[in-house]
Amino acid sequence: MIIENRGKKPTVSKTAFVDEEAKVIGNVIIGDHSYIAPGAVIRGDLARVVLENYTAVQDGTLLYPAEHFMDGLMEHKEILIGSHVIIGKYCIIQATYVGDAVFIGSSSVLDRECQISDGTVVAAGTVVPPWMIVPPRVVVGGQPAREYRRLSPGDVEKQRENAETYSKFVEKVLKR
């Protein structure tokens, strides 16, 4: 469901698919060949949320801009999600930045204002604490997240290929 909020309506690429049971609210931009699954909620009513090309947001995941307090006032930080990103089922994303070719395992929490660099894998059930900056091309896991190992350029390329498989699914759905 695409929902306008305070005069801002989500912008969804013609080659992207948003399931009718998902909620995309307000100032959201969804790039080419992206997939938003049933039950996903993307809250652009609080701050802008940008999902670049070939991004998949799976079932039950929430993208919710993080609260930030400044001079006694609360504001929300925008979320920027790169291209070729897969976000697993039932995640909570309050990160301000997720780079390109990233995989986020199911039931992970990316807490307030953390940043996930390019080519990273976040293992299922991981909690990335507030303000943590995860370096590029690593696997992190645990509660709180810690680095397990480095990834090769080949591993990162495989992630890009995996993300593009969603575009084939989206093409089939859009043809119906």
Secondary structure, DSSP 8 states (H G I E B T S, - for coil): -EE-BTTB--EE-TT-EE-TTSEEEEEEEE-TT-EE-TT-EEEEEEEEEEE-TTEEE-TT-EE---EEEETTEEEE--EEE-SSEEE-TT-EE--SEE-SS-EE-TT-EE-TT-EE-TT-EE-TT-EE-TT-EE-SSEEEETTTTEEEEE--HHHHHHHHHHHHHHHHHHHHHHH-
